[in-house]
């Protein structure tokens, strides 16, 4: 279990910054932020459908085969990236010195882009407080409100539906609101959810609350991802996204613990 957890964390650390940085190069510059929302939509749809499929095959094949199938699923992406998208110049031009210099440079990007300090602070504050919903949801639903496990699953699904609704509406929201206004709106909506979820004991009310929470969470994810993919030069995107991932995961871990 420890080895599996450690390997997953290492894989996540390598995969996410590179994946998001590459994704931003596949579409025109003016469509990067909307493509980030579309990528978020595909993640949320797979998060809703994937556990149901995995649960079925887990009972048939066991955990080992599922991990093996998950590993094989990356082969197609690796092939396409290397054979179709990455040029020989990009592959052969990277040396160990470039990697070391890039790693060290990442610690001082705040001097080159001073605006990232405010972006990271806002992201940290949002995910620090909003993650309390994910951390306390099982206790609130199952223990405090004495609801069955099926209601817990349905409420998680409502959050997924809210995230999907955001993917279809954020294009129109961006015509009216700037990125900083959207993240402020997400903070405001999550604050309402944190207040209301402890005051509501009926399933219908909790379903509405989780729908709003999923919507606000998805807004924050889409906007922050879009900012780092579109508003900074391509040569530093993966490093900024890597720092953002540390901020994202760290704020959730600290918020969930507290």
VMD Tcl script that draws the C-alpha trace (Angstrom):
set ca {
  {0.00 0.00 0.00}
  {2.82 2.39 0.89}
  {4.67 1.64 -2.35}
  {1.49 2.10 -4.36}
  {0.74 5.42 -2.67}
  {4.30 6.67 -3.13}
  {4.43 5.69 -6.81}
  {1.08 7.39 -7.44}
  {2.27 10.62 -5.79}
  {5.52 10.62 -7.80}
  {3.62 9.93 -11.01}
  {1.16 12.71 -10.24}
  {4.01 15.16 -9.58}
  {5.60 14.42 -12.96}
  {2.41 14.06 -14.98}
  {0.17 17.00 -14.08}
  {2.52 19.96 -14.78}
  {3.73 18.43 -18.04}
  {0.23 17.42 -19.16}
  {-1.28 20.85 -18.54}
  {1.66 22.66 -20.13}
  {1.45 20.49 -23.25}
  {-2.34 20.87 -23.42}
  {-1.94 24.63 -23.69}
  {0.14 24.23 -26.87}
  {-2.49 22.19 -28.74}
  {-4.99 25.04 -29.24}
  {-4.75 28.69 -30.36}
  {-3.75 31.16 -27.66}
  {-7.21 32.76 -27.42}
  {-8.80 29.35 -26.73}
  {-6.41 28.12 -24.03}
  {-8.58 29.14 -21.08}
  {-11.67 27.54 -22.57}
  {-9.69 24.39 -23.33}
  {-8.68 24.28 -19.66}
  {-12.39 24.28 -18.78}
  {-12.98 21.48 -21.31}
  {-10.12 19.48 -19.81}
  {-11.71 19.98 -16.40}
  {-15.01 18.74 -17.81}
  {-13.43 15.53 -19.14}
  {-11.83 14.95 -15.73}
  {-15.13 15.38 -13.89}
  {-17.04 13.14 -16.30}
  {-14.40 10.44 -15.94}
  {-14.50 10.88 -12.16}
  {-18.25 10.25 -12.22}
  {-18.17 7.29 -14.65}
  {-14.77 5.79 -13.79}
  {-15.49 4.59 -10.23}
  {-18.62 2.75 -11.39}
  {-16.69 0.91 -14.13}
  {-13.73 0.26 -11.83}
  {-16.03 -1.05 -9.10}
  {-17.51 -3.61 -11.47}
  {-14.14 -4.84 -12.78}
  {-12.60 -4.78 -9.30}
  {-15.02 -7.52 -8.26}
  {-14.17 -9.50 -11.41}
  {-10.42 -8.99 -11.80}
  {-9.05 -7.61 -8.54}
  {-6.96 -4.52 -7.78}
  {-3.75 -5.73 -9.44}
  {-5.27 -6.00 -12.90}
  {-6.91 -2.59 -12.56}
  {-3.57 -0.96 -11.82}
  {-2.07 -2.81 -14.77}
  {-4.84 -1.64 -17.10}
  {-4.42 1.91 -15.82}
  {-0.73 1.77 -16.66}
  {-1.40 0.48 -20.17}
  {-3.91 3.29 -20.73}
  {-1.04 5.78 -20.67}
  {0.79 4.08 -23.54}
  {-1.46 5.66 -26.19}
  {-0.87 9.14 -24.78}
  {2.89 8.55 -24.59}
  {2.97 7.35 -28.20}
  {0.98 10.31 -29.52}
  {3.08 12.83 -27.58}
  {6.38 11.38 -28.80}
  {5.42 10.45 -32.36}
  {3.00 13.20 -33.31}
  {3.43 16.25 -31.10}
  {7.01 16.41 -29.82}
  {9.61 17.31 -32.45}
  {13.04 15.69 -32.53}
  {14.56 19.04 -31.71}
  {12.59 19.27 -28.46}
  {13.45 15.70 -27.46}
  {17.17 15.82 -28.26}
  {17.75 19.35 -27.02}
  {17.09 18.59 -23.34}
  {20.12 17.78 -21.18}
  {20.62 17.16 -17.49}
  {22.03 20.67 -17.13}
  {18.84 22.13 -18.60}
  {16.79 20.15 -16.11}
  {18.88 21.31 -13.14}
  {18.89 24.94 -14.27}
  {15.14 24.86 -14.86}
  {14.54 23.32 -11.44}
  {16.57 26.02 -9.68}
  {15.01 28.79 -11.74}
  {11.57 27.67 -10.60}
  {12.28 28.84 -7.06}
  {12.81 32.43 -8.23}
  {10.04 32.86 -10.79}
  {8.23 35.18 -8.37}
  {10.92 37.80 -9.10}
  {10.26 37.59 -12.83}
  {6.47 37.42 -12.44}
  {5.54 39.23 -9.20}
  {1.82 38.80 -9.89}
  {2.02 35.07 -9.20}
  {2.29 35.75 -5.45}
  {-1.26 37.08 -5.34}
  {-2.54 34.27 -7.58}
  {-0.95 31.60 -5.37}
  {-2.27 33.29 -2.23}
  {-5.81 33.38 -3.60}
  {-5.59 29.76 -4.75}
  {-4.24 28.66 -1.38}
  {-6.98 30.44 0.55}
  {-9.75 29.08 -1.66}
  {-8.66 25.43 -1.56}
  {-7.70 25.66 2.14}
  {-11.25 26.58 3.17}
  {-13.21 24.78 0.42}
  {-11.52 21.44 1.04}
  {-13.25 21.31 4.44}
  {-16.40 20.30 2.53}
  {-14.68 17.24 1.03}
  {-13.04 16.37 4.36}
  {-16.20 16.66 6.50}
  {-18.79 15.48 3.98}
  {-18.79 11.80 5.10}
  {-19.20 12.86 8.74}
  {-21.94 15.38 7.96}
  {-23.93 13.01 5.76}
  {-23.47 9.60 7.38}
  {-22.87 10.36 11.06}
  {-24.38 13.78 11.76}
  {-27.47 13.48 9.49}
  {-27.62 9.64 9.71}
  {-28.15 9.21 5.98}
  {-27.32 5.98 4.09}
  {-24.17 5.50 2.05}
  {-26.17 5.72 -1.18}
  {-27.13 9.31 -0.35}
  {-23.45 10.09 0.10}
  {-22.75 8.80 -3.40}
  {-25.67 10.74 -4.88}
  {-24.51 13.96 -3.25}
  {-21.01 13.45 -4.64}
  {-22.68 13.02 -8.01}
  {-24.48 16.34 -7.55}
  {-21.11 18.01 -7.09}
  {-19.99 16.40 -10.34}
  {-23.08 17.72 -12.12}
  {-22.30 21.21 -10.82}
  {-18.78 20.91 -12.26}
  {-20.19 19.84 -15.63}
  {-22.60 22.80 -15.64}
  {-19.66 25.13 -15.10}
  {-17.88 23.80 -18.19}
  {-20.85 24.87 -20.31}
  {-21.41 28.24 -18.63}
  {-17.90 29.55 -17.99}
  {-17.52 30.60 -21.63}
  {-20.37 33.08 -21.15}
  {-19.21 34.10 -17.67}
  {-15.80 35.07 -19.07}
  {-17.51 37.53 -21.42}
  {-18.89 39.38 -18.37}
  {-16.28 38.83 -15.66}
  {-12.50 38.91 -15.43}
  {-10.51 36.04 -13.94}
  {-10.08 37.72 -10.55}
  {-13.83 38.35 -10.39}
  {-14.58 34.71 -11.19}
  {-12.27 33.44 -8.44}
  {-13.84 35.91 -5.99}
  {-17.29 34.61 -6.97}
  {-16.07 31.04 -6.38}
  {-14.83 32.04 -2.92}
  {-18.19 33.65 -2.15}
  {-20.20 30.62 -3.32}
  {-18.03 28.23 -1.30}
  {-18.47 30.38 1.80}
  {-22.25 30.11 1.36}
  {-21.94 26.33 0.98}
  {-19.83 26.01 4.15}
  {-22.47 27.96 6.07}
  {-25.51 26.17 4.61}
  {-24.28 22.58 4.73}
  {-24.40 22.55 8.54}
  {-27.87 24.13 8.60}
  {-29.51 21.69 6.20}
  {-30.52 18.14 7.05}
  {-32.88 17.31 4.16}
  {-31.51 15.45 1.14}
  {-32.99 17.94 -1.34}
  {-31.36 20.90 0.40}
  {-28.02 19.11 0.63}
  {-28.25 18.19 -3.05}
  {-28.67 21.86 -3.98}
  {-25.78 22.82 -1.70}
  {-23.47 20.22 -3.27}
  {-24.53 21.28 -6.77}
  {-23.49 24.85 -5.96}
  {-20.26 23.64 -4.36}
  {-19.34 21.54 -7.39}
  {-20.04 24.54 -9.58}
  {-17.85 26.89 -7.51}
  {-15.04 24.32 -7.16}
  {-14.98 23.80 -10.91}
  {-14.91 27.57 -11.53}
  {-11.83 27.89 -9.32}
  {-10.06 24.92 -10.94}
  {-10.84 26.10 -14.49}
  {-9.80 29.72 -13.88}
  {-6.57 28.99 -12.01}
  {-5.55 26.35 -14.57}
  {-6.39 28.74 -17.40}
  {-4.32 31.54 -15.87}
  {-1.16 29.43 -15.64}
  {-1.65 27.93 -19.09}
  {-2.45 31.15 -20.95}
  {-0.98 34.17 -19.15}
  {2.66 33.10 -18.86}
  {5.37 32.20 -21.42}
  {5.44 28.60 -22.55}
  {8.99 28.01 -21.31}
  {7.96 28.53 -17.65}
  {4.43 27.12 -17.71}
  {5.24 23.63 -16.49}
  {7.27 24.99 -13.59}
  {4.55 27.43 -12.56}
  {1.95 24.69 -12.85}
  {4.18 22.46 -10.73}
  {4.33 25.12 -8.00}
  {0.57 25.57 -8.32}
  {0.10 21.81 -7.84}
  {2.13 22.02 -4.62}
  {-0.08 24.92 -3.50}
  {-3.22 23.01 -4.55}
  {-2.32 19.76 -2.79}
  {-0.74 21.41 0.23}
  {-3.69 23.68 0.93}
  {-6.06 20.71 0.72}
  {-3.93 18.60 3.03}
  {-3.63 21.40 5.59}
  {-7.30 22.41 5.31}
  {-8.47 18.80 5.63}
  {-6.23 18.22 8.64}
  {-7.41 21.33 10.49}
}
mol new
graphics top color blue
foreach p $ca { graphics top sphere $p radius 0.5 }
foreach p [lrange $ca 0 end-1] q [lrange $ca 1 end] { graphics top cylinder $p $q radius 0.2 }
display resetview
